[in-house]
Each structure stands twice: as C-alpha cells, then as structure tokens.
Amino acid sequence: MVPLNSPNKRTAFFGRIMANVSHEFNNVITVISELAGLLKDLAFLAQKGREIPPGKLESISDNISRQVVRGKNLITHMNRFSHSADEPLAKVDIGETVENMRVLTDRLFKNRQTNLSFTPAERACALTTNPFELRYIIFCCLDRFLESSSPDLSLSMRRLDNGREIALIFSGRTGTSLSEPDDRIEELRQQVAVLNGRLTYELDVDKVCISLILPEGTDPGGSLDV
C-alpha cells in the first residue's frame, strides 16, 4: 500500500495498475499464440491427409474468441482508467468506477487466492468528484485486504437512508496486518474528507469493515493534494 503522503503516490498507483493490466494482456496474447500454433499443426496434419475432427477446430475457435473478448474488455477498462486522469472534476457512475477497479485488480486478488465479490446498488449512483482520486481511494481500501491475504472480500454499494449519501462497504476477515487502524488509514480518512466524504473502520471479532461514504451529486469542497 503506497503511503498517502508519498510524493509519488499517484505515479506508483498508476504504474501498479498499468503493469498489472499489461501482464494480463500478455497472458491473452500468449494463449492466442499457442492456439494459433495448434491450428498451424492441425493444418499441417490435414495437408498430410489426416482427418481433423470438426469439433476440435470449433473448440479452438471458441477459445480464441473468448480470449479476444477478454483482451478487448481489458483494453476498455484500461482506457477508462487512463482517461480518469483527464479532468480533475467530472460526474462519475460509482458502480462503473468500482467495476473498473475490480477488473483491473482481478489478477492481484487471484495471485493472493482471494475472492472479491461486488454487489452494486439497485439503481445507478453518481457523484461529481475527481475520477482518478476516487479510484485511488477505492484501490487503497482494496489493497488493505490484499496486504493481509484475506481469503474473501465482499464489496457492496448502497444509498444511505438519508438519501443523500452513497456507501461503499468493504468487508473481510482480519489478518496479521489487518487489525487496528494505523497512520495510513488516518491519512486515507483525510483524503476522503477532501472529497466531502468520510471513512469508517470497524473491527468485529475476526472481521473488519471499511465504509467509504460519499455525498451523491455534489462537488468536492477542498483542493486535492496533487
């Protein structure tokens, strides 16, 4: 987890996400390359008079199509992430923003053998804020659980009863490094406050819950620490 007071915090965050996506995209290219090689081998066998089962070719074609869809999805989310730094203030759909970060961090969770589930709100939730900063804060919350290798993490989104705020609730088991709030959590609270929001950190026996609460449809009231 990059300290929030690090002068290169956003650069480190951007680099970590892009490096992770490039690894994923390289995996896609590798699989497609292997399947293309298999097709070449089958074509060679066909030229030698060997009969190739149609089902074999169909299976390879389906696998290639799945990888193409996976690659296009990664590129879409990578572009969405990259363009989040274009404007310091914009109206964002929180559900789409969370899904963007979920896709981009999927490999990180799989590497830690952690399951991440996301339950969106019943209807779209939007607010005007710094899109890149919001992604960074969401990632810091996710990274808190990644550090502890928490086996299961649930992320849910809902409107609060007051009808004016949206809550992102991160909930998972505690680990050796996931217990009482530390300086980074306090710094994160300060950063969330710049977006006119608040962050709560609750411990309950063997579970921890981080709630990111943001005002719906309003502009951040302070200046962002760039």
LUMRO-910679 format. One record per residue (C-alpha): residue number from 1; residue in three letters; x, y, z. Coordinates in nm, 4 decimals. Each point is the difference from the previous one (the first is absolute). Example, Ala and Ser with C-alpha at 12.3 -4.5 7.8 and 13.67 -1.06 7.14 Angstrom:
2
{voro->1	bami->ALA	east->1.2300	north->-0.4500	up->0.7800}
{voro->2	bami->SER	east->0.1370	north->0.3440	up->-0.0660}
% end
This chain:
226
{voro->1	bami->MET	east->0.0000	north->0.0000	up->0.0000}
{voro->2	bami->VAL	east->0.1622	north->0.3269	up->-0.1137}
{voro->3	bami->PRO	east->0.0059	north->0.2538	up->0.2877}
{voro->4	bami->LEU	east->-0.2462	north->0.2790	up->-0.0735}
{voro->5	bami->ASN	east->0.2606	north->0.2602	up->0.0921}
{voro->6	bami->SER	east->0.2487	north->-0.1366	up->-0.2537}
{voro->7	bami->PRO	east->0.0794	north->0.2635	up->-0.2667}
{voro->8	bami->ASN	east->-0.0241	north->-0.2709	up->-0.2661}
{voro->9	bami->LYS	east->-0.3154	north->-0.1677	up->0.1297}
{voro->10	bami->ARG	east->-0.2069	north->0.0532	up->-0.3135}
{voro->11	bami->THR	east->0.2860	north->-0.0921	up->-0.2305}
{voro->12	bami->ALA	east->0.0582	north->-0.3212	up->0.1959}
{voro->13	bami->PHE	east->-0.3727	north->-0.0788	up->-0.0032}
{voro->14	bami->PHE	east->-0.0281	north->0.0653	up->-0.3741}
{voro->15	bami->GLY	east->0.3085	north->-0.2097	up->-0.0685}
{voro->16	bami->ARG	east->-0.1192	north->-0.2929	up->0.2102}
{voro->17	bami->ILE	east->-0.3363	north->-0.0130	up->-0.1750}
{voro->18	bami->MET	east->0.1481	north->0.0318	up->-0.3496}
{voro->19	bami->ALA	east->0.2664	north->-0.2632	up->0.0721}
{voro->20	bami->ASN	east->-0.2694	north->-0.2362	up->0.1245}
{voro->21	bami->VAL	east->-0.2119	north->0.0531	up->-0.3122}
{voro->22	bami->SER	east->0.3004	north->-0.0486	up->-0.2291}
{voro->23	bami->HIS	east->0.0668	north->-0.3368	up->0.1669}
{voro->24	bami->GLU	east->-0.3605	north->-0.1009	up->-0.0558}
{voro->25	bami->PHE	east->0.0049	north->0.1133	up->-0.3619}
{voro->26	bami->ASN	east->0.3255	north->-0.1873	up->-0.0565}
{voro->27	bami->ASN	east->-0.1728	north->-0.3146	up->0.1287}
{voro->28	bami->VAL	east->-0.2758	north->0.0539	up->-0.2560}
{voro->29	bami->ILE	east->0.2526	north->0.0357	up->-0.2838}
{voro->30	bami->THR	east->0.1875	north->-0.3094	up->0.1209}
{voro->31	bami->VAL	east->-0.3129	north->-0.2158	up->-0.0021}
{voro->32	bami->ILE	east->-0.1018	north->0.1230	up->-0.3458}
{voro->33	bami->SER	east->0.3536	north->-0.0675	up->-0.1259}
{voro->34	bami->GLU	east->-0.0101	north->-0.3547	up->0.1351}
{voro->35	bami->LEU	east->-0.3394	north->-0.0629	up->-0.1591}
{voro->36	bami->ALA	east->0.1258	north->0.1416	up->-0.3313}
{voro->37	bami->GLY	east->0.2939	north->-0.2402	up->0.0200}
{voro->38	bami->LEU	east->-0.2395	north->-0.2886	up->0.0616}
{voro->39	bami->LEU	east->-0.2027	north->0.1016	up->-0.3055}
{voro->40	bami->LYS	east->0.3195	north->0.0041	up->-0.2067}
{voro->41	bami->ASP	east->0.0845	north->-0.3531	up->0.1188}
{voro->42	bami->LEU	east->-0.3485	north->-0.1210	up->-0.0890}
{voro->43	bami->ALA	east->0.0248	north->0.1628	up->-0.3442}
{voro->44	bami->PHE	east->0.3290	north->-0.1827	up->-0.0549}
{voro->45	bami->LEU	east->-0.1601	north->-0.3309	up->0.0980}
{voro->46	bami->ALA	east->-0.2947	north->0.0705	up->-0.2315}
{voro->47	bami->GLN	east->0.2437	north->0.0582	up->-0.2887}
{voro->48	bami->LYS	east->0.1441	north->-0.3444	up->0.0744}
{voro->49	bami->GLY	east->-0.3444	north->-0.1506	up->-0.0391}
{voro->50	bami->ARG	east->-0.0941	north->-0.0372	up->0.3626}
{voro->51	bami->GLU	east->-0.3641	north->0.0668	up->0.0798}
{voro->52	bami->ILE	east->-0.0534	north->0.2787	up->0.2529}
{voro->53	bami->PRO	east->-0.3150	north->-0.0303	up->0.2164}
{voro->54	bami->PRO	east->-0.2230	north->0.3066	up->-0.0563}
{voro->55	bami->GLY	east->-0.0609	north->0.0212	up->0.3737}
{voro->56	bami->LYS	east->0.3728	north->0.0537	up->0.0569}
{voro->57	bami->LEU	east->0.0068	north->0.2993	up->-0.2315}
{voro->58	bami->GLU	east->-0.3179	north->0.1388	up->0.1517}
{voro->59	bami->SER	east->0.1466	north->-0.0277	up->0.3497}
{voro->60	bami->ILE	east->0.3148	north->0.1878	up->-0.1031}
{voro->61	bami->SER	east->-0.2080	north->0.2677	up->-0.1720}
{voro->62	bami->ASP	east->-0.2160	north->0.0450	up->0.3112}
{voro->63	bami->ASN	east->0.3095	north->0.0306	up->0.2206}
{voro->64	bami->ILE	east->0.1480	north->0.2658	up->-0.2276}
{voro->65	bami->SER	east->-0.3287	north->0.1916	up->0.0027}
{voro->66	bami->ARG	east->-0.0098	north->-0.0073	up->0.3813}
{voro->67	bami->GLN	east->0.3540	north->0.1357	up->0.0198}
{voro->68	bami->VAL	east->-0.0814	north->0.2771	up->-0.2490}
{voro->69	bami->VAL	east->-0.2997	north->0.1032	up->0.2112}
{voro->70	bami->ARG	east->0.2168	north->-0.0113	up->0.3123}
{voro->71	bami->GLY	east->0.2672	north->0.2123	up->-0.1670}
{voro->72	bami->LYS	east->-0.2502	north->0.2571	up->-0.1255}
{voro->73	bami->ASN	east->-0.1523	north->0.0215	up->0.3487}
{voro->74	bami->LEU	east->0.3430	north->0.0639	up->0.1519}
{voro->75	bami->ILE	east->0.0735	north->0.2729	up->-0.2545}
{voro->76	bami->THR	east->-0.3377	north->0.1634	up->0.0641}
{voro->77	bami->HIS	east->0.0602	north->0.0106	up->0.3750}
{voro->78	bami->MET	east->0.3613	north->0.1086	up->-0.0443}
{voro->79	bami->ASN	east->-0.1102	north->0.2922	up->-0.2173}
{voro->80	bami->ARG	east->-0.2729	north->0.0920	up->0.2474}
{voro->81	bami->PHE	east->0.2570	north->0.0011	up->0.2791}
{voro->82	bami->SER	east->0.2530	north->0.2027	up->-0.2009}
{voro->83	bami->HIS	east->-0.2557	north->0.2649	up->-0.0969}
{voro->84	bami->SER	east->-0.1118	north->0.0377	up->0.3631}
{voro->85	bami->ALA	east->0.3027	north->0.2285	up->0.0379}
{voro->86	bami->ASP	east->-0.1139	north->0.2315	up->-0.2816}
{voro->87	bami->GLU	east->-0.2201	north->0.2272	up->0.2104}
{voro->88	bami->PRO	east->0.0345	north->0.0945	up->0.3697}
{voro->89	bami->LEU	east->-0.3782	north->0.0151	up->0.0343}
{voro->90	bami->ALA	east->-0.2655	north->-0.2033	up->-0.1798}
{voro->91	bami->LYS	east->-0.3274	north->-0.1802	up->0.0566}
{voro->92	bami->VAL	east->0.0688	north->-0.3695	up->0.0550}
{voro->93	bami->ASP	east->-0.2133	north->-0.3099	up->0.0356}
{voro->94	bami->ILE	east->0.1250	north->-0.1634	up->0.3186}
{voro->95	bami->GLY	east->-0.1087	north->-0.3482	up->-0.1025}
{voro->96	bami->GLU	east->0.1942	north->0.0264	up->-0.3273}
{voro->97	bami->THR	east->0.3007	north->0.1412	up->0.1874}
{voro->98	bami->VAL	east->0.0010	north->-0.2903	up->0.2463}
{voro->99	bami->GLU	east->-0.0395	north->-0.2507	up->-0.2841}
{voro->100	bami->ASN	east->0.2907	north->0.1691	up->-0.1787}
{voro->101	bami->MET	east->0.2230	north->-0.0518	up->0.3042}
{voro->102	bami->ARG	east->-0.1294	north->-0.3534	up->0.0551}
{voro->103	bami->VAL	east->0.1000	north->-0.1048	up->-0.3526}
{voro->104	bami->LEU	east->0.3377	north->0.1734	up->0.0183}
{voro->105	bami->THR	east->0.0896	north->-0.1595	up->0.3356}
{voro->106	bami->ASP	east->-0.1418	north->-0.3464	up->-0.0713}
{voro->107	bami->ARG	east->0.3451	north->-0.1505	up->-0.0603}
{voro->108	bami->LEU	east->0.1308	north->0.1425	up->0.3283}
{voro->109	bami->PHE	east->-0.2785	north->-0.1719	up->0.1932}
{voro->110	bami->LYS	east->0.0440	north->-0.3290	up->-0.1859}
{voro->111	bami->ASN	east->0.3737	north->0.0047	up->0.0745}
{voro->112	bami->ARG	east->-0.0853	north->0.0276	up->0.3701}
{voro->113	bami->GLN	east->-0.2692	north->-0.2689	up->-0.0353}
{voro->114	bami->THR	east->-0.2577	north->0.2512	up->0.1157}
{voro->115	bami->ASN	east->-0.3579	north->0.0129	up->-0.1231}
{voro->116	bami->LEU	east->-0.1503	north->0.3431	up->-0.0615}
{voro->117	bami->SER	east->-0.3758	north->0.0294	up->-0.0361}
{voro->118	bami->PHE	east->-0.1796	north->0.3222	up->-0.0903}
{voro->119	bami->THR	east->-0.3661	north->0.0772	up->0.0624}
{voro->120	bami->PRO	east->-0.1064	north->0.3233	up->-0.1741}
{voro->121	bami->ALA	east->-0.2836	north->0.2242	up->0.1105}
{voro->122	bami->GLU	east->-0.3479	north->-0.0664	up->-0.1372}
{voro->123	bami->ARG	east->0.0236	north->0.3058	up->-0.2230}
{voro->124	bami->ALA	east->0.2818	north->0.2155	up->-0.1337}
{voro->125	bami->CYS	east->0.1830	north->0.2275	up->0.2440}
{voro->126	bami->ALA	east->0.1944	north->0.3004	up->-0.1256}
{voro->127	bami->LEU	east->0.1962	north->0.2861	up->0.1464}
{voro->128	bami->THR	east->0.2194	north->0.2832	up->-0.1215}
{voro->129	bami->THR	east->0.3547	north->-0.0517	up->0.1201}
{voro->130	bami->ASN	east->0.3593	north->-0.0606	up->-0.1066}
{voro->131	bami->PRO	east->-0.0261	north->-0.3299	up->-0.1955}
{voro->132	bami->PHE	east->0.3642	north->-0.0971	up->0.0416}
{voro->133	bami->GLU	east->0.0095	north->0.0871	up->0.3703}
{voro->134	bami->LEU	east->-0.3129	north->-0.2082	up->0.0617}
{voro->135	bami->ARG	east->0.1634	north->-0.2972	up->-0.1708}
{voro->136	bami->TYR	east->0.3109	north->0.0458	up->0.2110}
{voro->137	bami->ILE	east->-0.2007	north->0.0024	up->0.3227}
{voro->138	bami->ILE	east->-0.1954	north->-0.3110	up->-0.1063}
{voro->139	bami->PHE	east->0.3276	north->-0.1726	up->-0.0815}
{voro->140	bami->CYS	east->0.1470	north->0.0922	up->0.3398}
{voro->141	bami->CYS	east->-0.2995	north->-0.1662	up->0.1675}
{voro->142	bami->LEU	east->0.0365	north->-0.3105	up->-0.2182}
{voro->143	bami->ASP	east->0.3747	north->-0.0084	up->0.0583}
{voro->144	bami->ARG	east->-0.0564	north->-0.0020	up->0.3746}
{voro->145	bami->PHE	east->-0.1557	north->-0.3456	up->-0.0393}
{voro->146	bami->LEU	east->0.2536	north->-0.1141	up->-0.2600}
{voro->147	bami->GLU	east->0.2803	north->0.0694	up->0.2479}
{voro->148	bami->SER	east->-0.1569	north->-0.2306	up->0.2566}
{voro->149	bami->SER	east->-0.0757	north->-0.2764	up->-0.2525}
{voro->150	bami->SER	east->-0.3574	north->0.0001	up->0.1211}
{voro->151	bami->PRO	east->-0.1548	north->-0.3041	up->-0.1791}
{voro->152	bami->ASP	east->-0.3336	north->0.1663	up->-0.0648}
{voro->153	bami->LEU	east->-0.0924	north->0.3619	up->-0.0559}
{voro->154	bami->SER	east->-0.3474	north->0.1287	up->-0.0649}
{voro->155	bami->LEU	east->-0.0621	north->0.3440	up->-0.1420}
{voro->156	bami->SER	east->-0.3512	north->0.1382	up->-0.0021}
{voro->157	bami->MET	east->-0.1487	north->0.3342	up->-0.0979}
{voro->158	bami->ARG	east->-0.3187	north->0.1570	up->0.1316}
{voro->159	bami->ARG	east->-0.1717	north->0.3287	up->0.0651}
{voro->160	bami->LEU	east->-0.0279	north->0.1001	up->0.3612}
{voro->161	bami->ASP	east->-0.3408	north->0.0593	up->0.1546}
{voro->162	bami->ASN	east->0.0485	north->0.3764	up->-0.0151}
{voro->163	bami->GLY	east->-0.0146	north->-0.0282	up->-0.3815}
{voro->164	bami->ARG	east->0.2923	north->0.2378	up->-0.0433}
{voro->165	bami->GLU	east->0.2997	north->-0.2274	up->0.0472}
{voro->166	bami->ILE	east->0.1420	north->-0.3106	up->-0.1638}
{voro->167	bami->ALA	east->0.1923	north->-0.2628	up->0.1944}
{voro->168	bami->LEU	east->0.2636	north->-0.2372	up->-0.1347}
{voro->169	bami->ILE	east->0.0438	north->-0.2730	up->0.2599}
{voro->170	bami->PHE	east->0.3116	north->-0.2198	up->-0.0023}
{voro->171	bami->SER	east->-0.0302	north->-0.2987	up->0.2304}
{voro->172	bami->GLY	east->0.2369	north->-0.2911	up->0.0609}
{voro->173	bami->ARG	east->0.1833	north->-0.2068	up->0.2577}
{voro->174	bami->THR	east->0.2788	north->0.1487	up->0.2043}
{voro->175	bami->GLY	east->0.3628	north->-0.1055	up->-0.0462}
{voro->176	bami->THR	east->0.3329	north->0.0660	up->0.1669}
{voro->177	bami->SER	east->0.0239	north->0.3420	up->-0.1655}
{voro->178	bami->LEU	east->-0.3698	north->0.0782	up->-0.0025}
{voro->179	bami->SER	east->-0.1013	north->0.0975	up->0.3505}
{voro->180	bami->GLU	east->-0.0090	north->0.3371	up->0.1704}
{voro->181	bami->PRO	east->0.0063	north->0.3128	up->-0.2220}
{voro->182	bami->ASP	east->0.3500	north->0.1330	up->-0.0614}
{voro->183	bami->ASP	east->0.1450	north->0.3252	up->-0.1354}
{voro->184	bami->ARG	east->-0.0881	north->-0.0937	up->-0.3579}
{voro->185	bami->ILE	east->-0.3663	north->-0.0386	up->0.0880}
{voro->186	bami->GLU	east->0.0056	north->0.3381	up->0.1720}
{voro->187	bami->GLU	east->0.1619	north->0.1544	up->-0.3072}
{voro->188	bami->LEU	east->-0.2599	north->-0.1679	up->-0.2182}
{voro->189	bami->ARG	east->-0.2741	north->0.1502	up->0.2166}
{voro->190	bami->GLN	east->0.1473	north->0.3432	up->-0.0661}
{voro->191	bami->GLN	east->0.0094	north->-0.0602	up->-0.3735}
{voro->192	bami->VAL	east->-0.3619	north->-0.1194	up->-0.0020}
{voro->193	bami->ALA	east->-0.0961	north->0.3149	up->0.1915}
{voro->194	bami->VAL	east->0.1390	north->0.2090	up->-0.2881}
{voro->195	bami->LEU	east->-0.2695	north->-0.1623	up->-0.2150}
{voro->196	bami->ASN	east->-0.2596	north->0.1051	up->0.2587}
{voro->197	bami->GLY	east->-0.0287	north->-0.3596	up->0.1123}
{voro->198	bami->ARG	east->0.0936	north->-0.2010	up->0.3050}
{voro->199	bami->LEU	east->0.1534	north->-0.3373	up->0.0727}
{voro->200	bami->THR	east->-0.0783	north->-0.2346	up->0.2874}
{voro->201	bami->TYR	east->0.2050	north->-0.2980	up->0.1153}
{voro->202	bami->GLU	east->-0.1719	north->-0.2611	up->0.2156}
{voro->203	bami->LEU	east->0.1329	north->-0.3198	up->0.1580}
{voro->204	bami->ASP	east->-0.2331	north->-0.2807	up->0.1071}
{voro->205	bami->VAL	east->0.1717	north->-0.3102	up->0.1408}
{voro->206	bami->ASP	east->0.1641	north->-0.1474	up->-0.3135}
{voro->207	bami->LYS	east->-0.1370	north->0.2434	up->-0.2576}
{voro->208	bami->VAL	east->0.0760	north->0.3531	up->-0.1077}
{voro->209	bami->CYS	east->-0.2282	north->0.2383	up->-0.1827}
{voro->210	bami->ILE	east->0.1159	north->0.3123	up->-0.1832}
{voro->211	bami->SER	east->-0.2806	north->0.2318	up->-0.1092}
{voro->212	bami->LEU	east->0.0635	north->0.2736	up->-0.2532}
{voro->213	bami->ILE	east->-0.2904	north->0.2450	up->0.0174}
{voro->214	bami->LEU	east->-0.0358	north->0.2671	up->-0.2676}
{voro->215	bami->PRO	east->-0.2603	north->0.2715	up->-0.0638}
{voro->216	bami->GLU	east->-0.1993	north->-0.0698	up->-0.3144}
{voro->217	bami->GLY	east->-0.0001	north->0.2588	up->-0.2758}
{voro->218	bami->THR	east->0.2193	north->0.2624	up->0.1691}
{voro->219	bami->ASP	east->0.3372	north->0.1544	up->-0.0745}
{voro->220	bami->PRO	east->0.2976	north->-0.0573	up->0.2319}
{voro->221	bami->GLY	east->0.0424	north->0.2971	up->0.2264}
{voro->222	bami->GLY	east->0.3778	north->0.0097	up->0.0409}
{voro->223	bami->SER	east->0.3051	north->0.0057	up->-0.2188}
{voro->224	bami->LEU	east->0.1583	north->-0.3303	up->-0.0881}
{voro->225	bami->ASP	east->0.3562	north->-0.0663	up->0.1104}
{voro->226	bami->VAL	east->0.1646	north->-0.0608	up->-0.3384}
% end
